[in-house]
Every structure is written in structure tokens, then in C-alpha cells.
């Protein structure tokens, strides 16, 4: 079963051509040079237009680490032998 639809394939193809020509720009207005970024833009456009594209993978949420608690010092038992009562 195909993961992406025809609309998605067409959009990615279109954005790759724009990237090759040097006319593809990202949201901030900078030229896109990365192949991966061009593919991501194409998929996002296809998603907006209702094409068959899986949902974006969400970034993993970092769970706050617990602070390491200092280890408690164990009370050492004395090594002296109890004196025998006389």
C-alpha cells in the first residue's frame, strides 16, 4: 500500500525543481539548499491541500530529569567487640 498519494508526489517533485532552480524559499524567506528541507516543504504543501500524506512526526517531549539526591552516609557500626562483663 502506497504511503503517499499522487498529490504529495507531485508537490514534492515541484518543490525539488524549484530548489534546483534556486527559487524555493522557506518560511523565513531564505533560499532552501537542503534536499530534506525541500521534501518537507513539498509534503507540508500537499498536506495543506488535503493530499494523502501521513501526519507529521511530533518531536519527542523531553521529560525533566529528577535531580540526583545526595546519597546518605550510612552510620557505621563500631568494629569494637563488646567487652565481656566480668
ABEGO torsion letter per residue (X at the ends): XBABBAAAAAAAAAAAAAAAAGABBBAAGBBBABAAAAAAAAAAAAAAAGBBBBBBBBBBBBBBBBBBBBBBBBBBBBABBBBBBX
